[in-house]
Amino acid sequence: MIGLAYALGFRLTGLRPSWGTGALGGLGHWAMATIVTGVASKQHPKREQLAMPGFGGMALGARSAVGFLVGHLVYGMLFGWQYGDAP
């Protein structure tokens, strides 16, 4: 489903898919996911019993927050690179 959103984003913006534009998509995806995880962490009904990630995973430590960002960037780069080479 996320791959379809990336493909639609490339189509709508007119950007040529590549690892660089994919990284930009990954950065946007990370920004949206950071907001969603932060809001969900505050409103989850079991927030007292579970380890909530907070905004961008920052509540789980610096390595989690960096991994959250790096994971989104790598996904975007690989998607842009692969989608750009698709026939």
RAWO-V369268 format. One record per residue. SS is DSSP state (helix for helix, strand for strand, loop for the rest). OMEGA is omega in whole degrees, 0 to 359 (NA if undefined). D_CENTER is the distance of its C-alpha to the mean C-alpha in Angstrom with 1 decimal. Layout:
SS:OMEGA:D_CENTER, SS:OMEGA:D_CENTER
This chain:
loop:180:12.7, helix:177:9.2, helix:177:11.1, helix:178:13.6, helix:177:11.4, helix:180:10.6, helix:178:14.3, helix:178:15.4, helix:177:13.6, helix:180:15.5, helix:184:18.6, helix:181:18.6, helix:182:18.0, loop:178:20.4, loop:177:18.4, loop:181:19.4, loop:176:16.8, loop:180:16.7, helix:180:14.8, helix:179:14.9, helix:174:13.7, helix:177:11.0, helix:176:9.9, helix:176:10.2, helix:177:8.1, helix:178:5.2, helix:176:6.5, helix:178:6.8, helix:178:3.6, helix:180:3.4, helix:179:6.9, helix:180:7.1, helix:178:5.7, helix:179:8.0, helix:181:10.7, helix:181:10.6, helix:178:11.0, helix:179:13.6, helix:180:15.5, helix:179:15.5, helix:180:16.7, helix:185:19.6, helix:182:20.6, loop:183:20.4, loop:180:24.0, loop:184:24.1, loop:179:22.5, loop:183:25.7, loop:186:25.8, loop:174:22.2, loop:181:20.1, loop:184:17.5, loop:184:14.4, loop:182:14.8, helix:177:12.5, helix:180:9.6, helix:185:11.9, helix:180:14.6, helix:180:17.3, helix:177:17.1, loop:184:17.9, helix:181:16.9, helix:178:16.0, helix:180:13.5, helix:178:11.9, helix:178:12.0, helix:177:10.8, helix:179:7.6, helix:183:7.1, helix:178:8.9, helix:178:7.3, helix:179:4.1, helix:181:7.1, helix:178:9.3, helix:180:7.8, helix:180:7.9, helix:180:11.2, helix:179:12.6, helix:180:12.0, helix:179:13.5, helix:183:16.2, helix:181:17.1, helix:178:17.0, helix:179:19.0, helix:181:21.7, loop:180:22.0, loop:NA:25.4
